[in-house]
Amino acid sequence: MEFLDSASTSSPPHVRRIAVAQPERLSDTALRLVDRYRYWLFAGIVLIFLAGFNGQWRVERDSALYLTIGRNLAEGHGATYRGLQNHLVFPGLPYLLDATFRTFHTESLLPPIVLMLLLGFVTLGLCYRLFLLYAGRPTAVVMTVGLGMTRLFYRYCFEILTDLPFLLGVMAFLAGYEAIFYRRPVRGNEGEAETETGPSRAHWYDWALLIGGLVVAITMRPVMWALLAAVVLALGWRAVRGRINRLHVGVTVLAIGAVALFYFVGPGRHGATTGVDDYEITILNRIRDFHATLAQIPHNFRELFPKAALVKAVFGCKLWPVLNVGLGVLIFVLALTLFYRRALWGFLVMINFAMLLLFQQPLDRYFVCVIPLLIFSWWQFLVWLNHKLPANWGNWCFLALFFGGLGCNIARIGEMVVEQRGRPFLAHYHDGRYESLERAAPWIAANTTDEDWILAASDQGRILTFKTRRNVMEPTEKIAVDPKHLYVLVGPSWQDLKDGQKKVKAADEPPRKHRRVSTWLSERGLELGESIRAPFNAPADHNPWILYRVVPAPAK
């Protein structure tokens, strides 16, 4: 559309300039449309989550550990695992499962599965609240829909793990922090610079979100140390800039005090579990062995970038190796720009990256706690690029990058919906690996007693402990067991983590092929005795379930 430049209307016709209206940028159009149709978008998100809900437990070893401890709490056995105090799991999720089992008076896993889905919806609401405070309603809608359509977030709304509850705690804390320390932008002034305000603008529920979110995060995962460190560093950054006040100091002292109470006065002092005996000792040992820690960095770097743990977290799938590296580096650089937005956000993401490089094998699930911030940095990059490039180029780039990232996630979510709706579910989940588990559990329980211990493959111990109510151990564990009460269980597929052997062809000799189990037995002068073969099988089972008694090996 052409129009006369307002300054030229009084000029002679031969010098009058014709101005051409610039086409609207697609990022602005997107913000306007998502704001107009926000209720439809939110309804669509709910439907997509309901489409993936099937009420079935997605069998997983860490999940089995939390469920076992939660069930023991509900049955009055305390925070125990196989009759012993557990020093690995943080207490938040087991106590939440304990409350769920007690409330519904059932051993069914449907209530915990529904609970995780509801926590996912609450987390989406907190995401909306945070970005409504920071950037206004249109961006808040984009972020909420973007988080809901991220395959990483979608998946962990159906997993009984600590990742989602921890993210809920982090988002509640950040939303409360934003409301308490920063003035809300005027509605409709997207991107307007914000100014600081005193606590008078914060409401009681803002403080409830901050304190409640802090408590939830502290009790869920050891990554809460990253949140605490980010709060302290954000205070230091404010002090350097001369923008510190008593309120900032008070919130930081509150965070430090909450962690101190958790470790020295909390449930871990009375027989529950805090993880202080395992996680922190492991980290301290890694710090002492500084050279080994440095040697681990190249491996973790490859996992993060060439092997695409970071790209999978944001886009839902791996791409080509070169593209994995390029996009991974871009996402990391964009995460650095969060310091420009909020120092607390930047420190939280960078500390998470540092922990993955130094202390943990990077997996996409470890980005759940910061995935909303990574999505926000990606969205801000798309908006910036859309406005920096010439109109046509900017719009095409925005369109390609926006729907490219969204499309990858939608495709992976679609795959998961198909998997979730498959009947029977366990025949489709993990290629039927756990299909015969429901029949194996009562069979194992019927052929053993409460006093018996069962040695199983390295990926089966926790799952079978929960399903059978027996003490199922793995060959990597250092537990003194009476051989008179020891069995060896051979499942339909054995995964040898040492030599890469995936399946065992000879059903009668699996422990000899499985080096960890055979080594465990030989080191203790034991061997296999009589066996009991399960009277059932599943199409995906490569070998039958066999339960062996353990007997002393003959002297050489």
N, C-alpha and C positions, 0 to 999 in steps of 0.2 A: 504494500500500500504506500503510495507516495503522498507527501504533504509538504507545504511550504514551510521553510525555516522561519520561525517567528521573528527573527532579527532581520529577515530580508524582505518582509512585506512592505516596508516603506522604501525600498530601493527601487531604482528604475528596472523595468522589465528585463532589459538586456543583461543586468548583473544579478538578477534574482536567482538564487540557488535552489535547486531541488534536492531535498533530503529524502532518503529511503529509510523507512522504518526497519530496524534490525529485527530478524526473526527471533521469536522467544526461544530461550535456551531450554533444552529438554529437561534438564535438572529442575528448573523452575516449574515447568509444566507437570513434572512428576510429583513435586511437592504439592501443587495445587490439587491434582487429581486424587492423590492418596488421602489428602485431608477431606475432600468432598465425599469420597466413598469409604471413609474409614470404617464405618460399621459393617459394610459388606466385606471388607478385607479381614476384619477381626472375626466375623462369622466364618469366613473361608478358612482361616487358621484353625479355628475350633473344629471344623468338619474334617480337615486333614489329619488332625491329631486323633479324632474319634475313629477315622478310617483305619489308623494303624493300631488301635487298641484291640487286644484280643483276650486280655485277662490271663495270659500264659506267662510263666516265669521264663525269662531269657537266661538259660542256665549259664552260670559264670562262677569261677572259683572264688573271687573276692566277694561276690554277692552271697555265695553260700556261707562264707565266714561270718558276714554281718548277720545273716538270718539265723545261723546257729547260736550266736551269742544273744541275739534278741529273743529267741525262743527260750533259751536257758534263763534269761532274766524273767520272762513271763511265767515260767514254771517254778520260780523260786530258787534256782540253782546259782544265782549271781552271774556276774559278767565272766563266765567261764567258757572255755573251749576244750573239749575232750577231758573235762574234769579238772582242768588247771586254769589259773588266772591267765588271761591273755594280755600281753604287753605290746601288741602291735596295732590294734584297732583303736581309733579315737572313739569316745563313748557316744557321740551325738546320734549317729544312725542306729546303733543297737538299742539305745533307750527309746528312740522314736518307734522302732519296730516292736519293742516291748510294750509300749503304750497301745500300739495298734492291735497286737495279739490279745492284750487284756481287754480292750474295748469291745472287740467283736467276738471274743471267746471261741475262736476257731483256729485250726492249724492251716486253713486255706490261705494261699498266698494272694488271693484276689484283693483283700483290703490293702496290703502294702503296695501292690501294683497300681491300684486306683489312687492311693496316696501320692505316689511318685508323679502320676499324671497331673494331679491337682497342684502339686508343688511346681510343676512346669508352668501351669497357667498363672500361678502367683508370681513366678519369676518374670514372665512376660509383662505382667502388670507393673512390677517394679522397674523393669527396663523402660516402660512407657513413662513412668513417673520421673525417673532420672533425666531422661532426655527432654521431657516436657519442661522441667526446671531449667535445663541448660540451654536449649535451643528452640523451644516452642513446639506447638502441637504437630505441624506437618512433619518435622524431623523425627519427633517421637513416634509417629505412626510408621514412618519408614523403618526406624530402628526396631520397633516391635515386630513388624512383619518380617523384616530381614532376619532377626534372631529366630523367629518361629520357623522360617523356611531354611534354616541352616541344618544340614543333615547331622552335624555333631550334636547340636542342642536337641534336635528331634529324637535322636537315638537314646540319649540318656534320660529322656522323660519316660522311657519304658524299661530302664535298667534299675535294679535295686542296688545302687551304689552311692557313694558319698559325693560324687561330682556335682550332681544337680543341687542337692541341699546346700553344698558349700557355695555354689554360684548364687543361690537365693540369698544366703547370708551376706555375700559380698555386695550384691546389688542393693539390698536393703540398707547396708551401711553407707554405700556411695550416695544413695538417694537422700538419706538423712543428712549426710555431710554436705551435700549440695544445697539443701534447703536451709541449713543452719548458717553456712558461711557465705553464701552468694545470693545476691538479689535475683529474683525471678525476672526473666526478660518480659517486656510488654508483649502481649499476645498479638501476633501478626507481624511483628518486627523481626523476622527471621534473620539470625546472624548478627543482631545488634550487640554491640559491646556491652558487657555486664560490669557492674560496679559492686564493690563489697558493701555489706551491710552488717549491722549488729544482730544479736540473737533475737531481737524483738519481733522480727518477721517470721521466725520459726514457730511452728505450732507444736503441741504436745506430741502429736503423732510423728513429727519429724525426729524428735528425740527418741521416741519408741522404736522407729526404724533403725536409727543409728545404733542404739544400745542392743536391741534385739538382733540386728544383723551381725553385730560384733560377736555376741554370744554364740549364735548359730555357727558362724565361720570358725570360731576358736575350737568348738567341740567336734567339728566334722573332719578336718583333715590337717596334716602337718604343714600344708601350704599356707596355713594361717600365719606362719612366721613371715611370709612374703607380705601379707597385708599389714602386719604390725610394723615391719621394716619400712614399708611405703609410707605409713602414717608418720613415723618418726622422721624420715628423710624429708617429707613434705613440710614438716614443722621446721626443720633445719633450713630448707630452701626459703621459707618465709622469713626466717631470722636473718639470712644473708641479704635479702631484699628489703629488710627493715619494715616488714608488714605483719609482724607477729603481735598477738595480743593474748590476754589471759584466757580467752575462750579456746584458742588453738592449743595452748599449753594444757588446759584442762582436759580437752578431748584426747590428747596424746597420753596424758597421765592415766586417763580412764582406760585406754587400750592396753597400756603396759600393766596396769593393775589387774585388769580382767585376765590377762595371760598368766600373771603371777598367781592369782587365785585358782585358776584352772589347774596349775601344776602342784601347788602346795596345800590347797585347802579343798579342792574339788573332789569329784567322785573317785579319782585315782588313789586318794588317801584312804579309801574305805573299801578297797577290793575291786573297784571297777578299773577300767583301762584308759590310759591316757596316751599310750604310745611313747612315753618318755624313755622307756627302757630300750627301745629298739631304734626308732627313727633318729632321735637326737644323737644317740651313741654312734650310729652308722655315719651320720654327717660329720661328727667330731673326728671319727677315725679317718674319714676321707680328707678332712682338712689337715690332719697330722701327716698323712701320707701325701704330701703336696705334689710330689713328682708323679705318683700314680693318677692323681686327679687331673693334672695337666695332660698326661698321656691319654686320658679318656676324652678330652675335648675334641680331637679330630674325628673320632668315631661318632660322637654325639652331633657334631656339626654335619656329618654326612646324613645322619638320620633326620635332622631338621630340614636340610635343604635338598640335596640330590635325591634322597629317598622320600622326600615330600611330606614329612609329618606336619609341617606348618601349612603347606598348601592344602592338604587333606582337611585340616581343621577349618579353614576358611571357605574352601570351595567344595568340599565333600568328596573329592577324588584326586588320585594322582594324575598328572599330565605327563608330557614328554620330559626326560631328564633335564634338558637345557631350560625348558620352560619352568620346570619345578624350581630350579635355582634362581632364575630371573624373577619369577613371581614371589618366591620366598624372600629374597633380598628386598624386593619392593615392599612387601608387607612389613618386614622388619623396619625399614626406613620410615614407612608411614606410621608405625607404632611410636617411633621417636618423636613424631610431630605431636603426640598426645601431651608432651611436656608443655607445648604452647597452649593447649586447652586447659588442662589441669595438671599440676605437678604430681598430685596423688595418683592420677591415672597413669602417667608416664612411668613413675617409679614402680607401680604395681606390675605393669607389663614387663618392664626391663628386668626386674628381680625374678619374675617367672622365667624369662629367657635364660638368665644367668643360672638359675637352679637346674634347668634342663641341660645346659651345657656342661655343668660341673658335677652334678650329683645323681641325675636320673637318666635312664634311657628315654629319649624323647618319643612320646606317643601322642597321637592327635588328641586323645582324651585329656591330656594334661593341660590343654588350652581351653577347656570348658570354662574355667574360672575367669578367663579374660576375653572370651570370644565376643561379648557385646562391644568391648572397647576396640577390638581388632576390626569388627564389622563397621564401627563408626569411623575409624580412621580410613577404611577403604571407601566408604560413602563420601567422606569429605574430599578424598582425592578425586573421585569421579566428578563431584561438583566443581572443584577447582579446575580440573582439566577441561570440563565442558565450557567454562567461562574464559579460559586462557586461550584456547585455540580459536581460529576463525569459526564463525557460526556453523557452517555446514560440517566442517571437519570435527568441531567440538561435539556437535549433536550425534554424528555417526560414531565417534569414539565412545561417547557416553552410552549410546545404545548397545554397542557391541560388548563393552566391558560389564555393563549392568546386567544384561540378559545372559552374558556368558557365565558370570559367576552364579547368578540365580538359577540358570538352567542346569548347571552341573549339580547343584544342591537338590533341585527338584527331581532330577533323574534318579539320584541316589535315594531320596525319600520315597520315590515311587517303587524302587526295588525293595525297600524295607517294608512298605505297605503290602506288597505282594507276598513277601516272606511271612509277615505277620498274619495275613489272611489265609495262608496255606493250611490245608487240613489233611492229615493231622499235623499240628504245628511242628512237633519235634522231628517229623520226617523231612521237613524243609529247613529247619534251623540248623546251621553249620553242617549242611549236607547229610543230615540224619545221624550225626555223630552220637547224639544222646537219645535216639529213638527208643532203644530198649532199656533206658534207665529206669523208667517207671516200674517195669517188671523185675529188673535186677535188684532194686533196693529191698523189696520184701523178701526176695530169695536169699540175699546176703544176710539179712537180719535173722531169717529162719534157721540158717546154718551156722550161726555164731551166737555168742552170749555177750552180755554187757562187759564182762571182764576181758574179752578178747580184743586184740589189736590186729589190724589188717594193713599189710604193706601193699600199696597200689602205685600206679604210675604217677609221675610228677605233676600231671595236670588233672588228677582225679581225686586226690585226697580230701580236699575241702568239700567238694560237691557230694561225694559219697558219705562223708561224715554227717552232713545235713540230711541227706535222703534216707540213710539207713539207721540213724541214731546209734551208730557204732563208732569206735575210735579208728578211723582210717588215716594212716600216716603216709608220707611220701619219703622216698629214699634219701632226699636231701636233708631231712630233719634228724637232729641228734637227740633221740629219745631212747632211754633204757627200757627195754621191753623183755618180759619173761618169755623165752621161746616156747614154753608150754602153752601160752595163750596167743600165739602169733600165727597168722595166715598170710599167704600171698595171693592177691587177687589179680587175675589177668583179664583185662577188658577186651572188647572186640577190636579196638585199635590202640596200639601203643605208640606213643610219640617219644622217640629217643632224642633228648635235647643235646646229647653229647656228640653223636656221630651223624646226625641228620636222618637216621632211618625212621621212616614214617609208619610203616606197617610191618607186621610180622606174618610171614607165610606159614610157618610151622607152628600150629596151635599148641603142640605138646612141648615146645621149647622156648616160649617167649621170654622167660627170665634170663636164659642164657644169651639171647640176642639183645636183651635190654641191659646194657652195661651197668647202669646205675643200680638196678635191683640186684643183679648178680654180684656186683662188687659189694653191695651192702651185706648180702648173705655170706659171701666168702670171708669177709673181714671178721665176721662173728662166728665162723665155723659152722654155718648152717647150710642146709640144702632143702630141696622140695621133697615132700612126702606124698601121701595119698591125695588124690584130687577129687573134687566134686564138680561135675560139668552141669551148667544151667540147662534146663529143658526147654529153652526158648531161644529165639534168634530174631533179628530184624533184617530187612533187606540191605541196609547199609553196613551191617556188621561184617567185618572181614574175618573175624575169628569168634568163637563162642566165649561166653563168660566162664572162667574156670577158677575155682577156689582151691588153693593148695594148703595143706598143713605143712608146717615147717618142722624139720627134724634135725638133730645134730649130724653133721657130716662125718663120715668115717675118718679115723686118724690115718694120716699118710705115712 
